[in-house]
Amino acid sequence: MDQTVINLASYPRSGNSFFRLVAWKCFNVPNSTVYNEETSLKVGRHKKLTDIKQNGPVLIKTHYKPDVTTENPTIYLVRDPFACYCSLAKAIVFRTRKDEDEKESEDEVLEQFINQIYECHYGPWRDHIKAWVPRHDAVPVHFSDLIKHPVRVVQAALMAVLPADTVIWNKKTAPAYGELKDNQEDYSTPNPYKWVDKLTPQQVLRIAKNESSALRFIKV
C-alpha cells in the first residue's frame, strides 16, 4: 500500500480534531493517532494506522514532541499559550467532573498551569512549540486562521506537504460551512481569544513571562 504519512502535531487544545474533521470530510484524508488505541471511527479516525485501507496521505495526530527519528512531513497547529491553558483547564475539569476526589475548579487548574506545577506529560507550551516549529519541514497553521477559513487553510496546509494534484475536494462528503462551525467550540464567537475575558492582567503577565522564549511563534 502506497501511503504518505504526515505528522499533525500540536499542543493540546489547538484545533487538531477540527483540522482532521475538515481534512477527512472535505479532502478524504484519513487520520490516526499515536497515543490512543480506542478512538472512534467518526471523522475518519481509526484505531490503528494499519486499519486505513486506502492509498495516499494519512494524517497522524500527536501531542508528543518529535522523536529524533521522525522524518515525516509535518503540519504544526499553533495556538497561543493563553488560550491553550484556559481551554485545557476547562477540558480537565469537564473530564473529571464525576470524580469527587479530583474535583477542582477551572480557576484552580488554570493556576496550576500558570505556576507550572500541573503534571502535564506534554510539557510546557514553550518547549513543545520550540521542538516542532523550527523543523525545516514543519508547516505552521495558526488556530485563528483555521477557525476563520477552515477549508482554505486546511487545503493550503495539505498542498504544502503533498503534490497539489493529490489534494482533491470531495464534493460528496464536504459538509456545509455551518456544519464545520458546529464542530469547533470557539466558532460560537467572532473572537477566538476567549482568554481575554478569562485571565486577569496578572495571570497574562505570568504566562507571558513563563512562555516568553516561544511567543515569537504566535500570530498577533
TORZALUM-399246 format. One line per field, with one value per residue (C-alpha): residue in one letter; x, z, y. Coordinates in nm, 4 decimals. Layout:
resn A, ... $
u X, ... $
w Z, ... $
v Y, ... $
//
This chain:
resn M, D, Q, T, V, I, N, L, A, S, Y, P, R, S, G, N, S, F, F, R, L, V, A, W, K, C, F, N, V, P, N, S, T, V, Y, N, E, E, T, S, L, K, V, G, R, H, K, K, L, T, D, I, K, Q, N, G, P, V, L, I, K, T, H, Y, K, P, D, V, T, T, E, N, P, T, I, Y, L, V, R, D, P, F, A, C, Y, C, S, L, A, K, A, I, V, F, R, T, R, K, D, E, D, E, K, E, S, E, D, E, V, L, E, Q, F, I, N, Q, I, Y, E, C, H, Y, G, P, W, R, D, H, I, K, A, W, V, P, R, H, D, A, V, P, V, H, F, S, D, L, I, K, H, P, V, R, V, V, Q, A, A, L, M, A, V, L, P, A, D, T, V, I, W, N, K, K, T, A, P, A, Y, G, E, L, K, D, N, Q, E, D, Y, S, T, P, N, P, Y, K, W, V, D, K, L, T, P, Q, Q, V, L, R, I, A, K, N, E, S, S, A, L, R, F, I, K, V $
u 0.0000, 0.1350, 0.0690, 0.2243, 0.2288, 0.2024, 0.2505, -0.0313, 0.1303, 0.0017, -0.0109, -0.3430, -0.6477, -0.5026, -0.7593, -0.6178, -0.9542, -1.1140, -0.8322, -0.8756, -1.2507, -1.2050, -0.9302, -1.1479, -1.4816, -1.3562, -1.0470, -1.0949, -0.7669, -0.7973, -0.6171, -0.4905, -0.3235, -0.0032, -0.1372, -0.4988, -0.5932, -0.9623, -1.0618, -1.3873, -1.4143, -1.6056, -1.4494, -1.2125, -1.0301, -0.9001, -0.7894, -0.4617, -0.2740, -0.2903, -0.6712, -0.6576, -0.7119, -0.6554, -0.3585, -0.2459, -0.1881, -0.2669, -0.2620, -0.1168, -0.2319, 0.0237, 0.0621, 0.4049, 0.7345, 0.9106, 1.1270, 1.4767, 1.3908, 1.0761, 1.1222, 0.7620, 0.6365, 0.4795, 0.1898, 0.2017, -0.1044, -0.0146, -0.2402, -0.1207, -0.0466, -0.3061, -0.5895, -0.4335, -0.4089, -0.7617, -0.9045, -0.7014, -0.8237, -1.1825, -1.1341, -0.9679, -1.2447, -1.5074, -1.3412, -1.3054, -1.6434, -1.7792, -1.4756, -1.5344, -1.1786, -1.0286, -1.2903, -1.1288, -1.2487, -1.1257, -0.9536, -0.7682, -0.6464, -0.5542, -0.3452, -0.1586, -0.0723, 0.0404, 0.2510, 0.3890, 0.3025, 0.0338, 0.1652, 0.1040, 0.3058, 0.3304, 0.5457, 0.5095, 0.3799, 0.7101, 0.9125, 0.6565, 0.6371, 1.0149, 1.0615, 0.8359, 0.8188, 1.1888, 1.1989, 1.2667, 0.9663, 0.7116, 0.4229, 0.2703, -0.1073, -0.2444, -0.5568, -0.7144, -0.6810, -0.8120, -1.1404, -1.1996, -1.1278, -1.1183, -1.1380, -0.8980, -0.6423, -0.6535, -0.6223, -0.3202, -0.1514, -0.2060, -0.0771, 0.2357, 0.3309, 0.1738, 0.1658, -0.1122, -0.2891, -0.3402, -0.5352, -0.8795, -1.2007, -1.4594, -1.7942, -1.9940, -1.8850, -1.7925, -2.0263, -2.1844, -1.9889, -2.2263, -2.1704, -1.7966, -1.8556, -2.0717, -1.7781, -1.5462, -1.6194, -1.4626, -1.6695, -1.9533, -1.7792, -1.6110, -1.3109, -1.1326, -0.9239, -1.1639, -0.8789, -0.9010, -1.2104, -1.0914, -0.7453, -0.6576, -0.3871, -0.1539, -0.2120, -0.1470, 0.1845, 0.2874, 0.2091, 0.3875, 0.6946, 0.6928, 0.6447, 0.8442, 1.1069, 0.8482, 0.5953, 0.7581, 0.5845, 0.2290, 0.0239, -0.0878 $
w 0.0000, -0.1007, 0.1876, 0.2743, 0.6499, 0.7683, 1.1279, 1.2506, 1.5657, 1.8220, 2.1863, 2.3326, 2.2587, 1.9434, 1.6872, 1.5948, 1.5896, 1.3884, 1.1306, 1.0893, 1.0532, 0.7649, 0.6048, 0.6191, 0.5192, 0.2520, 0.1103, 0.2054, 0.4008, 0.6795, 1.0092, 1.3010, 1.6312, 1.8037, 2.1559, 2.1745, 2.0632, 2.1451, 1.9334, 1.7432, 1.3674, 1.3365, 1.1283, 0.9784, 1.2942, 1.3004, 1.5878, 1.4165, 1.1159, 0.9702, 0.9671, 0.6990, 0.3737, 0.1170, -0.0671, -0.0402, 0.2512, 0.6124, 0.8977, 1.2268, 1.5253, 1.8014, 2.1047, 2.1809, 2.0995, 1.7862, 1.8070, 1.6653, 1.4080, 1.2870, 0.9236, 0.8090, 0.6669, 0.9459, 0.9885, 1.3241, 1.4700, 1.6598, 1.9290, 2.1863, 2.5385, 2.6984, 2.5085, 2.5330, 2.9109, 2.9549, 2.7232, 2.8867, 3.2322, 3.1092, 2.9445, 3.2509, 3.4825, 3.2410, 3.2183, 3.5964, 3.6861, 3.8100, 4.0249, 4.3612, 4.4746, 4.1884, 4.1611, 4.1107, 3.9581, 3.6252, 3.8096, 4.0348, 3.7439, 3.5444, 3.8336, 3.8374, 3.4697, 3.5225, 3.8229, 3.6176, 3.8801, 3.6863, 3.5771, 3.2031, 3.0315, 2.7142, 2.8968, 2.8917, 2.5792, 2.5054, 2.4947, 2.2745, 2.0074, 2.0008, 1.9450, 1.6378, 1.4587, 1.3824, 1.1871, 0.8241, 0.7036, 0.9596, 0.8075, 1.0740, 1.0788, 1.3141, 1.5101, 1.4443, 1.0671, 1.0889, 1.2541, 1.0246, 0.6922, 0.7668, 0.4166, 0.2632, 0.5439, 0.5532, 0.1748, 0.1745, 0.4523, 0.2756, -0.0526, 0.1280, 0.2171, -0.0725, -0.4521, -0.5443, -0.7656, -0.4664, -0.2614, -0.4124, -0.2952, -0.2102, -0.3163, -0.1928, 0.1713, 0.2200, 0.4846, 0.4718, 0.6258, 0.9227, 0.9957, 1.0220, 1.2581, 1.4857, 1.5443, 1.6809, 2.0260, 1.9593, 1.6467, 1.8608, 1.8961, 1.6338, 1.8642, 1.9273, 2.2082, 2.4967, 2.7445, 2.7283, 2.9492, 3.1456, 3.2629, 3.4987, 3.3913, 3.6456, 3.5016, 3.1490, 3.2613, 3.4378, 3.1352, 2.9042, 3.1285, 3.1509, 2.7773, 2.6533, 2.4750, 2.2247, 2.1916, 1.8631, 1.7004, 1.7673, 1.5404, 1.6871 $
v 0.0000, 0.3398, 0.5799, 0.9162, 0.9694, 1.3299, 1.4391, 1.6625, 1.7914, 2.0352, 2.1239, 2.0027, 2.2199, 2.3747, 2.2579, 1.9161, 1.7385, 2.0175, 2.0152, 1.6394, 1.6762, 1.9195, 1.7083, 1.3978, 1.5451, 1.7835, 1.6106, 1.2445, 1.2364, 0.9746, 1.0014, 0.8017, 0.8766, 0.7742, 0.7512, 0.6365, 0.2874, 0.3334, 0.6322, 0.6040, 0.5872, 0.9152, 1.1946, 0.9422, 0.8413, 0.4858, 0.2655, 0.1802, 0.3073, -0.0421, -0.0176, 0.2516, 0.0657, 0.3365, 0.4768, 0.8358, 1.0724, 0.9853, 1.2375, 1.1162, 1.3196, 1.3687, 1.5889, 1.4483, 1.6146, 1.4873, 1.1811, 1.2165, 0.9510, 1.1267, 1.2235, 1.2546, 1.5863, 1.7888, 2.0284, 2.2051, 2.3780, 2.6935, 2.8356, 3.0864, 2.9586, 3.1861, 3.0177, 2.6696, 2.6797, 2.8195, 2.5545, 2.2769, 2.3756, 2.3671, 2.0263, 1.8730, 1.9904, 1.8572, 1.5146, 1.4783, 1.6303, 1.2937, 1.2149, 1.3814, 1.3020, 1.5057, 1.7764, 2.1164, 2.4405, 2.5759, 2.8591, 2.6150, 2.4022, 2.7119, 2.8398, 2.5079, 2.5505, 2.9085, 2.8088, 2.5172, 2.2594, 2.0725, 1.7327, 1.7618, 1.4900, 1.7002, 1.9533, 2.3314, 2.5025, 2.6786, 2.3550, 2.1828, 2.4513, 2.5024, 2.1287, 2.1241, 2.4585, 2.5181, 2.1910, 2.2741, 2.0726, 2.1928, 2.3882, 2.6156, 2.6616, 2.9252, 2.8417, 3.1812, 3.1290, 2.7728, 2.8655, 3.1634, 2.9893, 2.6141, 2.4689, 2.7179, 2.6811, 2.3010, 2.2805, 2.5141, 2.3163, 1.9845, 2.1254, 2.2457, 1.8875, 1.6946, 1.7141, 1.9569, 1.7010, 1.4688, 1.7261, 1.6759, 1.8421, 1.5779, 1.7241, 1.4242, 1.4351, 1.8013, 1.9459, 2.2862, 2.5710, 2.5832, 2.2142, 2.2714, 2.5613, 2.3484, 2.1131, 2.3820, 2.5241, 2.8638, 2.9216, 3.0497, 3.3839, 3.6060, 3.6363, 3.3050, 3.4501, 3.3913, 3.4144, 3.7950, 3.7743, 3.4712, 3.5739, 3.8535, 4.1018, 3.9423, 3.5949, 3.7216, 3.8696, 3.5490, 3.3317, 3.5767, 3.5611, 3.1816, 3.1299, 3.4315, 3.2231, 3.0942, 3.3780, 3.4796, 3.1824, 3.3005, 3.5225, 3.8549 $
//
